[in-house]
């Protein structure tokens, strides 16, 4: 059996908060903390959404660039293969 259980720590922390900040200020502090956490979650979700959008744009740009490169290189490669066949 442990000498200090997790609930002992919770009781001590709660008592310390009451002693330091007073009983009347704790609900206001809790509301403020809750609002801050909601704002933080919203901002993190926005950052993730922006990251997904950037990734999609980059992926689309890379695919388009690859297609353009293939179209540009294809005539050169086909002409080389024709020239190479003539040497055999």
C-alpha positions, 0 to 999 in steps of 0.5 A, spaced: 500 500 500 502 506 498 503 512 503 501 517 498 495 516 493 493 520 487 487 522 491 491 525 497 495 529 492 488 532 489 486 534 496 492 537 498 492 541 491 485 543 492 486 546 499 492 550 497 488 553 491 483 555 496 488 558 501 492 562 496 486 564 491 480 564 496 474 560 495 470 566 491 475 567 486 476 559 484 469 559 480 472 565 476 478 562 475 475 555 472 471 559 467 477 563 465 481 556 464 475 553 460 475 558 455 482 559 454 482 551 453 476 552 448 480 557 444 486 553 444 483 547 441 479 551 436 486 554 434 489 547 434 484 545 429 485 551 425 492 550 424 491 542 423 486 544 417 491 549 414 496 544 414 491 539 410 490 544 405 497 546 404 499 539 403 493 538 398 495 544 394 503 542 394 501 535 392 496 537 387 502 542 384 507 536 385 502 532 380 501 537 375 509 539 375 510 531 374 505 531 368 508 537 365 515 534 365 512 528 362 509 531 357 515 536 355 520 530 356 516 525 352 518 527 345 525 528 347 525 520 349 521 518 343 526 521 338 532 518 342 529 511 342 528 512 335 535 514 333 538 509 338 534 503 334 537 506 327 544 504 330 543 497 331 
